[in-house]
């Protein structure tokens, strides 16, 4: 159980999503696409279940129209499992565990596109490059230089904005200091207008995420599968009465 | 060689039965049988060429053309989506590996158990193994996102010190299928050597060169036969566990995953039986076609052989039903929320018709027809039943892969799979299989003459009192 032991290593990044604060505005989805050079698949492919977002807002409702009772919004992204089902099934080690950041990495250059990882992901958060989606002129100018552009036939997924983590760590190392809480924010967390997405180090007991993880409302997605996710949800519908 | 006569079960001839209706009791001289087999290889009507050219065009267009387009465009032209990341390509892979199982089953298992009816068609079944595996391999490669890098699945020394991940069921699969392909090709080749030598001695021109190269200088001396028999015996025993392991490992691709409906401990034997179900039916179909289209085959393939195949199909169909029920029962009783939804989706979802069609094709049709001797002995009917069983088994794999993938633990992502270019490629692989089989039927002696002759020499009739008893001498 190497993965369990690794839980205690130095930098464990984690995220808390407060479902009471989430308004379902999709700003995180947009920001993520900008930050991580995610392709726009177009209307037809998106309608057929091929949209490539690394984070999606799940929206559920109870009952039939017009007596609809909306439940809370649920942003779902890669849960960066400590014991990830996607990792052992890849035949070429394209889906691997990062010992340094305690996240799941996808090595685009190594991926041969068997899509086993996506089948085995209980959260269905992996995105496959079904085609080489076009990036016409003005769009091609907004590519993030720190992030690989993926080609067709390759699996991809949320990295917890690894490029931002590395940049901040480098800066801190250069100044010979520790990272401070809140120094690294992911793109989704940065743009969230209500502050529903909080990112930070779970190994630092004083960080904001560590405090929130101990909250009474804290739950994890499909906890029963034993995947040890790094994302914690503060379940909604009780505190602020958004659905009331 | 000491020949000891012993009565077989049910060997008493009925009053008015003609013993010559049995191939083993209707011997012909070796030279005549050789000539018949050579003749069947050399005779091609214009229909053969028309069908071959048409199939060639279909293969060119639907297999190579469509595959090239798929590689150039990416998997977007296929029907796979989230959550059905695997579609018809893997359905075809499992289906063709299933077809390939019959060859080994019919040939190796029946050889080991000395089932005499196998003798005239072991070769025809073994050819299906090798050719079916080729289609399975092609389908896997079609399924890959970056097929041009598929050699990364192989463990080869490289400057980056990267190895494939041996934890992945796909890696096991890759090794298992390769092992099976190599072993089954060798197993096809060994019993073929005497027949190749026979053909070499009876042909001219390029055929002579072809057979001389393949026959490896076999002359039929005592020593050569001893070695050949030893090798065939080793392979016949060794390939049986390989056959069982291959489809078990294929089933682990699914059973080892954390998905409702897939994590089942019974998938291994269930898949093996499913493979035999479609494979034996396919062998029966091929035998019917060979008998109807090739010269002199009515002597070698007789109603008794279809009768035996029909019985096998019925037994395997019963076994398949048992495993299906066992799997379904435990999944249903388990009461897992998502499994429950999946089972309901199978029956009441938009593809529910396929679930019921599967049960009709795999259970109802064989159960209701194959118990009847007349039906079993009628080639046309047996062909139809074989076709129905194969359609049913293809449906079964379709239900296990894309339809079961539709239901997962995140209901937000549920989406039905609609096939795209996969349909063309499926037609392409089927045509490719038929085409190479057709070509092989004119290049390779489809009936193992030596094996038939061996059987005919061992069989005889004896009188016990007033009854005539069929006997077979135990050669080994």
Interface residues (C-beta under 8 A of the other chain):
Chain A: X45 X48 X49 X50 X56 X58 X59 X60 X74 X76 X85 X88 X89 X90 X91 X92 X93 X110 X111 X112 X113 X114 X115 X116 X118 X119 X120 X122 X123 X124 X127 X128 X129 X130 X131 X132 X152 X153 X154 X155 X222 X225
Chain B: X73 X74 X75 X76 X77 X80 X81 X82 X83 X85 X86 X143 X144 X145 X146 X147 X149 X150 X152 X153 X162 X163 X164 X165 X167 X168 X169 X170 X171 X174 X253 X256 X257 X258 X259 X405 X408 X409 X410 X411 X412 X413 X415 X418
